[in-house]
């Protein structure tokens, strides 16, 4: 490489940009911060989904333990 004052950096979606070393380091810092923020958001979203699943499973368990309010023989047959 004849000139090392500028480097190519992948900026996403298969695109590259030419930066000086200082610009590349600044870009990387911003990109890392952005990715960390998104990872934190996804972690919170995953925790909320997990909590929702636990609530639904608990509800299903409670419903399965309830006695049938109407005996099967007294139900109307619609077919």
C-alpha positions in Angstrom: 0.0 0.0 0.0 1.8 3.1 -1.2 -0.2 5.7 0.9 -1.3 4.8 4.4 -2.6 8.3 5.3 -6.1 7.3 4.2 -7.9 4.0 4.9 -11.2 2.4 3.6 -13.8 1.7 6.3 -16.9 -0.4 5.9 -19.8 1.8 6.8 -22.5 -0.8 6.3 -24.6 -2.3 3.5 -21.5 -3.2 1.6 -20.4 0.4 1.3 -17.0 1.7 2.1 -15.8 5.2 2.8 -12.3 6.6 2.7 -11.1 8.2 5.9 -8.0 9.6 7.5 -6.9 7.6 10.5 -8.4 10.3 12.9 -11.7 10.3 11.0 -11.9 6.5 11.0 -11.4 6.4 14.8 -14.1 9.0 15.3 -16.4 7.1 13.0 -15.7 3.9 14.8 -16.4 5.5 18.2 -19.8 6.9 17.0 -20.7 3.6 15.3 -19.8 1.6 18.5 -22.0 4.0 20.6 -24.8 3.6 18.2 -24.5 -0.2 18.1 -24.3 -0.3 21.9 -27.5 1.8 22.3 -29.3 -0.5 19.9 -28.1 -3.6 21.7 -29.4 -2.1 25.0 -32.8 -1.3 23.4 -33.0 -4.9 22.1 -32.0 -6.3 25.5 -34.8 -4.3 27.1 -37.3 -5.4 24.5 -36.3 -9.1 25.0 -36.7 -8.8 28.7 -40.2 -7.3 28.2 -41.2 -10.1 25.8 -39.9 -12.7 28.3 -42.0 -11.1 31.0 -45.0 -11.2 28.8 -44.5 -14.9 28.0 -44.2 -15.6 31.7 -47.5 -13.8 32.4 -49.3 -15.7 29.6 -47.9 -19.1 30.7 -49.1 -18.4 34.2 -52.5 -17.5 32.9 -52.7 -20.7 30.9 -51.7 -22.7 33.9 -54.4 -21.0 36.0 -57.0 -21.7 33.2 -56.0 -25.3 33.0 -56.5 -25.8 36.7 -60.1 -24.3 36.6 -62.9 -26.9 36.8 -65.1 -27.1 33.7 -68.2 -24.9 34.5 -70.5 -26.9 32.3 -70.4 -30.7 32.0 -69.7 -31.9 28.5 -73.1 -33.8 28.4 -75.1 -30.6 28.8 -73.2 -28.7 26.0 -75.1 -28.1 22.8 -73.8 -29.9 19.7 -73.6 -27.5 16.8 -72.6 -30.1 14.1 
